[in-house]
Amino acid sequence: MTMAASLLIVGAGPAGLMAALVAASRNPPHGVTVVERLPAAGVKLAASGGGRGNLSHIATEDEFVAAFGKHGRFTLPAFRALPPEALQRLLKDIGVPTLVDDTGRVYPRSQSAAAVRDALFHACRKAGVRFQFGQQVQSLTVPATPEEQWRVDSWTAHSVLLAAGGQSTPRLGSDGSGFALARSLGYSIIPPVPALTSIQTMETWPGILRGVSLPDATLAIADSRGSAVRGELLFTHRGLSGPAVLNLSGRIARLRYDGHPVILRLSVMPDLPSFARQRTIAGTRRILSWLSESLPRSLATVLLELSGIPRDLTFSRLAMGQERALLLHLTACPLTVSSTGGFEQSMATAGGITLKQVCPETLAGRLTPRLFLAGEILDLDGPTGGWNLHWAFCSGYLAGMKAGF
Ligand SMILES: Cc1cc2nc3c(=O)[nH]c(=O)nc-3n(C[C@H](O)[C@H](O)[C@H](O)COP(=O)(O)OP(=O)(O)OC[C@H]3O[C@@H](n4cnc5c(N)ncnc54)[C@H](O)[C@@H]3O)c2cc1C
């Protein structure tokens, strides 16, 4: 039996739910159907931010564009359609008041991402959206003439919105099947790689420090034009994690995908005081005890060892060669990446439908009539801090507005 919809949305993630809500509330007679492969809506949204849901980030247009890197300008029309304050108002209207922490991150006041998911789902239902759960869309057929409908498995639809996400953490929903659907329509996919994930290193010394965290470290990719990332860093049993690492991991994965070995430069003391001054004012002081004032003692011990410096050496006995080695290990310690965390544990997908084939003002695909694209399925990914969910929400909002009429 063929079922008909005016707008059929593939995927009930934050992008699909927001689009459905906007399309159905602005144009009630419009039949909106959402098809979702999991048994429930917004499973990843409900798990986001460790269950607390870092939903958005208070930001100016320029900051939002910058967060999405070289393709950032593509996000502008969607961001303008639903800036963070407007998202906060919309969520409040459906019963989810939010709060902003002192770094600009937006969370539900209830600290429950599941409550956000529930509120969006119920608002959609109230607006007349129909849901089909447990059904994975397998095929999309383009209308042969402008009068014809789309065919989506056993549905027909005037317009289609593909909001099927990327392929990170597939147990929470998106498994990359959206990319295959887009490819079947002729869209080019920038090869997906995992982003926002931990990294493993060839060096085994980070394992000695597992569990040790640094509130302020700088990490850069050696011989790369991209800027360094500064923030919290965590040593793990096989490498590194923490926000600074997560935010660099997409670039690392892309370089490795392209066949380049990746060497990182880790600075554990971004603001290093002068050694010469220490020699003058505290020549008899042990270097280890001085370092331990700024760094965890276990890390200071490892870095001295890597620099070939005995633990009990004082500043006055530090030779030039040792000083150079220590400086290197404190400010540009080399680490060779052996692997990144993979899709199974990554929080975002870098790559996706190429933006050249999508109109940023409407989020309509340029190759097919009345096909819209929103959320992580597009070749955009941001850092940790609520940027990715904001992109999902605002792109869903814009696509829902354009597709709903
Ligand atoms: C553990 C975790 C925590 C995160 N925490 C945060 C956070 O705090 N803040 C933040 O900004 N970002 C966070 N993210 C990233 C954020 O969740 C995603 O960027 C966002 O969910 C993307 O939204 P989306 O709607 O585009 O895709 P998804 O949320 O991936 O939704 C796509 C939906 O489409 C469905 N689907 C896919 N293919 C098909 C098909 N063929 N047929 C039918 N249905 C299909 C999937 O099952 C899925 O439900 C986190 C991610 C993870 C994995």
The ligand as an ORCA input file, in Angstrom:
! r2SCAN-3c Opt
* xyz 0 1
  C      27.405     10.571     22.578
  C      27.207     11.889     21.855
  C      27.093     13.058     22.592
  C      26.928     14.290     21.915
  N      26.793     15.427     22.666
  C      26.642     16.622     22.033
  C      26.430     17.821     22.774
  O      26.326     17.825     24.006
  N      26.311     18.999     22.078
  C      26.379     19.038     20.712
  O      26.268     20.118     20.130
  N      26.518     17.909     19.975
  C      26.641     16.708     20.604
  N      26.778     15.567     19.865
  C      26.637     15.661     18.393
  C      25.140     15.814     18.030
  O      24.389     14.881     18.775
  C      24.917     15.597     16.529
  O      25.692     16.536     15.814
  C      23.433     15.769     16.168
  O      22.656     14.791     16.817
  C      23.199     15.681     14.666
  O      21.819     15.809     14.432
  P      21.114     15.215     13.112
  O      19.659     15.385     13.321
  O      21.751     15.782     11.924
  O      21.512     13.679     13.110
  P      21.178     12.439     14.211
  O      21.024     13.039     15.535
  O      22.266     11.532     13.942
  O      19.796     11.947     13.704
  C      19.626     11.290     12.463
  C      18.501     10.284     12.616
  O      18.260      9.698     11.335
  C      18.005      8.307     11.508
  N      18.323      7.631     10.249
  C      19.538      7.527      9.655
  N      19.444      6.888      8.490
  C      18.132      6.568      8.331
  C      17.396      5.897      7.310
  N      17.998      5.433      6.198
  N      16.063      5.724      7.482
  C      15.438      6.190      8.608
  N      16.076      6.832      9.591
  C      17.425      7.034      9.459
  C      18.922      7.918     12.660
  O      18.474      6.744     13.298
  C      18.856      9.157     13.554
  O      17.882      9.042     14.548
  C      26.927     14.324     20.498
  C      27.039     13.142     19.772
  C      27.185     11.933     20.431
  C      27.313     10.663     19.629
*
